[in-house]
């Protein structure tokens, strides 16, 4: 929950001090939080918190470090489509030389889902299916899928993972 301009120095210092890694949070939108509650959930940050794109931020920070690992905590998976996530995740894995851990979740902020036209109610089932689809896409092979939310035949994503 720090200004993103401070993250490069934090990453350098964390590595120099022997820390294992950094965890970066994810939201698409900022939150105006009356009395610290959103949809009945208590949040511990104000509406001035910056939420940079985690994959771009991780790529930038990995270029400043050699050993430090990076984790998303948590990436709100069902706000996105599995193709975009697979592409970003695999690219970040290469840029970081494998120093990446993807922590994903289903999210809790209904307004984010409404803003991007995704249903809030089925986000858990959609996330489960997305994990299956992403694994297929990351194989680099020509793959097909026929599920509740995603259907495609004979697609291939360039393999970035080693």
PEFENQUI-V594847 format. One record per helix or strand of 2 or more residues. SS is the DSSP state (H for helix, E for strand). FROM is the first residue (numbers start at 0). LEN is the number of residues. Records with the same first field share a line. If there is no record, write none. Layout:
BEGIN
SS=FROM-LEN / FROM-LEN
END
This chain:
BEGIN
H=3-13 / 33-3 / 53-9 / 76-3 / 81-14 / 109-6 / 122-16
E=20-4 / 36-2 / 40-2 / 68-8 / 99-6 / 142-4 / 150-5
END
